[in-house]
Amino acid sequence: MSGQRPVAPDLSDGPVHRLDAEQIRARLTAMTRLEHAATLLGFRLLDFSIEDGWLEAEFNPSPQVSNLRGGVQGGMMCAMLDEVMSLAVLVDQGFTVGVPTLEMKTSFLAPLPLARCKARGQALRVGRNVAFMEGTIWTGDGIIAAKGTATAQVRRPRALRDKA
């Protein structure tokens, strides 16, 4: 990733301004050119809403994330949920925060084939220090494969922490 900017904001210093929808779309689309976990999972942005704090993505997971039965391994499903839930909070906050996950609970409801699938993350409540979020993954046939909830720490750059 040498010379390329990460997707999440630098939380060390300096003013950070809320991104508008066009800037958010450009940043999330650029994610596919960076080397990180979302690339291995085949992340592709579908849509998002700043006003309602949600994000939808498609995943096309690589064979490296399969389990012994040939489906997506459960931990990789958790990674998909973590990705869409965290990004939903970033969208909700205009990419002015970092949101490392503190705790996550996942319910596995059906096997997830190693094929294109859809996931949605929702920011339920974003406070000064903590965010609550939920997510769902559907198979390509529209069957709910997993649901998750999570709590994240809300990290704001110093310039914004002083204003909050």
HUQUI-V939641 format. One record per residue. N is the residue number from 1. RES is the residue in one letter. SS is DSSP state (helix for helix, strand for strand, loop for the rest). D_CENTER is the distance of its C-alpha to the mean C-alpha in Angstrom with 2 decimals. Layout:
((N/RES/SS/D_CENTER) (N/RES/SS/D_CENTER))
This chain:
((1/M/loop/19.13) (2/S/loop/22.38) (3/G/loop/22.71) (4/Q/loop/19.26) (5/R/loop/17.15) (6/P/loop/13.75) (7/V/loop/10.84) (8/A/loop/10.53) (9/P/loop/13.93) (10/D/loop/16.90) (11/L/loop/17.77) (12/S/loop/21.33) (13/D/loop/23.40) (14/G/loop/24.26) (15/P/loop/23.53) (16/V/loop/20.09) (17/H/loop/20.18) (18/R/loop/17.75) (19/L/loop/16.58) (20/D/loop/17.77) (21/A/helix/16.23) (22/E/helix/17.81) (23/Q/helix/16.58) (24/I/helix/12.90) (25/R/helix/13.44) (26/A/helix/15.23) (27/R/helix/12.71) (28/L/helix/9.88) (29/T/helix/12.78) (30/A/helix/14.01) (31/M/helix/11.06) (32/T/helix/12.98) (33/R/helix/15.96) (34/L/loop/14.68) (35/E/loop/15.26) (36/H/loop/12.45) (37/A/helix/10.83) (38/A/helix/8.72) (39/T/helix/12.27) (40/L/helix/13.84) (41/L/loop/11.71) (42/G/loop/12.66) (43/F/loop/9.51) (44/R/strand/10.94) (45/L/strand/10.02) (46/L/strand/12.26) (47/D/strand/12.31) (48/F/strand/11.19) (49/S/strand/13.44) (50/I/loop/13.93) (51/E/loop/16.77) (52/D/loop/15.22) (53/G/loop/11.73) (54/W/strand/9.83) (55/L/strand/7.83) (56/E/strand/9.05) (57/A/strand/8.68) (58/E/strand/11.32) (59/F/strand/11.47) (60/N/loop/14.88) (61/P/loop/15.04) (62/S/loop/17.90) (63/P/helix/20.84) (64/Q/helix/20.00) (65/V/helix/17.46) (66/S/strand/20.17) (67/N/loop/22.10) (68/L/loop/25.91) (69/R/loop/26.12) (70/G/loop/24.27) (71/G/strand/21.11) (72/V/strand/17.59) (73/Q/loop/17.97) (74/G/helix/16.56) (75/G/helix/14.81) (76/M/helix/12.95) (77/M/helix/12.01) (78/C/helix/10.72) (79/A/helix/8.62) (80/M/helix/7.22) (81/L/helix/6.82) (82/D/helix/5.47) (83/E/helix/2.59) (84/V/helix/2.81) (85/M/helix/4.59) (86/S/helix/4.04) (87/L/helix/3.52) (88/A/helix/6.13) (89/V/helix/8.06) (90/L/helix/8.22) (91/V/helix/9.45) (92/D/helix/11.68) (93/Q/loop/13.11) (94/G/loop/13.66) (95/F/loop/11.96) (96/T/loop/14.76) (97/V/strand/13.16) (98/G/strand/11.46) (99/V/loop/9.78) (100/P/loop/10.63) (101/T/strand/10.46) (102/L/strand/14.12) (103/E/strand/14.46) (104/M/strand/12.94) (105/K/strand/15.07) (106/T/strand/14.73) (107/S/strand/17.45) (108/F/strand/18.21) (109/L/loop/20.21) (110/A/loop/21.04) (111/P/loop/20.88) (112/L/loop/18.22) (113/P/strand/20.29) (114/L/loop/19.49) (115/A/loop/18.97) (116/R/loop/16.71) (117/C/strand/14.64) (118/K/strand/12.42) (119/A/strand/9.45) (120/R/strand/8.75) (121/G/strand/6.88) (122/Q/strand/9.50) (123/A/strand/10.38) (124/L/strand/13.77) (125/R/strand/15.39) (126/V/strand/14.79) (127/G/loop/17.91) (128/R/loop/19.46) (129/N/loop/18.27) (130/V/strand/15.96) (131/A/strand/13.12) (132/F/strand/12.99) (133/M/strand/10.33) (134/E/strand/10.53) (135/G/strand/9.24) (136/T/strand/11.46) (137/I/strand/12.07) (138/W/strand/15.28) (139/T/loop/17.64) (140/G/loop/19.11) (141/D/loop/21.92) (142/G/loop/19.92) (143/I/loop/20.35) (144/I/strand/17.81) (145/A/strand/17.05) (146/A/strand/14.91) (147/K/strand/13.79) (148/G/strand/12.18) (149/T/strand/12.36) (150/A/strand/11.40) (151/T/strand/12.86) (152/A/strand/11.69) (153/Q/strand/14.16) (154/V/loop/14.17) (155/R/strand/15.63) (156/R/strand/17.47) (157/P/loop/19.63) (158/R/helix/23.26) (159/A/helix/24.34) (160/L/helix/22.11) (161/R/helix/22.73) (162/D/loop/26.39) (163/K/loop/25.97) (164/A/loop/23.88))
